[in-house]
């Protein structure tokens, strides 16, 4: 990874480039929570290079992808004619347009996460749903790397998110992390109801690729914890929010 690529990864995260079990599991969760809305007009808000756009389209969705990074928007546009290069805080589309919006590990990177949430609610039809994934502060690792003495260090960093907020944000000023109350505050005052508020673990595809059956056993144990109080240690929040 070049220095430029590392800086982009720090500021905007890394989109999905390879489709594996983890992405498929999340796609299944999206489809299940969407119900009949999956066949309506869908927005992926922060579509990266367009992998979820492609997979959602294969399910019969009419999908528009919105991506802030121009290079990634161009790449996503190779396989879709419905890619918009714009910021999630200023979606250039009319109100009450979409039946389903996917925000997949994106709001932690935007300049104004509250504005991004308000915009998603604005362009959602009444009865439409947002499916939202974002980092959980309870996860033991900060997955977006840290800055130390002005230099960026890519990769998982243990216990960073457990530090006091001010110190944690000095090490990771490029990305937010959310407690349940943090996420709740983003929706305060908006005309929505919560269909699901869960915390999930990852699929650990890299570990499985390296350790095989042992990695699959680890994944099974961790995903089992999603149904226990230890779910608070999970990787990501998964919220389903419906506009009233």
Secondary structure, 3 states (H helix, E strand, C coil): CCHHHHHHHHHHCCCCCCCCHHHHHHHHHHHHHHHHHHHCEEEEECCCCCHHHHHHHHCCCEEEEEECCHHHHHHHCCCCCCEEECCCCCCCCCCCCEEEEEEECCCCCCCCHHHHHHHHHHHEEEEEEEEEEEEECCCCEECCCEEECCEEECCCEECHHHCCHHHHHHHCCCCCCECHHHHHHHCCCCCEEEEEEEEECCCCHHHHHHHCHHHHHHHHHHHHHHHCHHHHHCCEEEEEEEEC
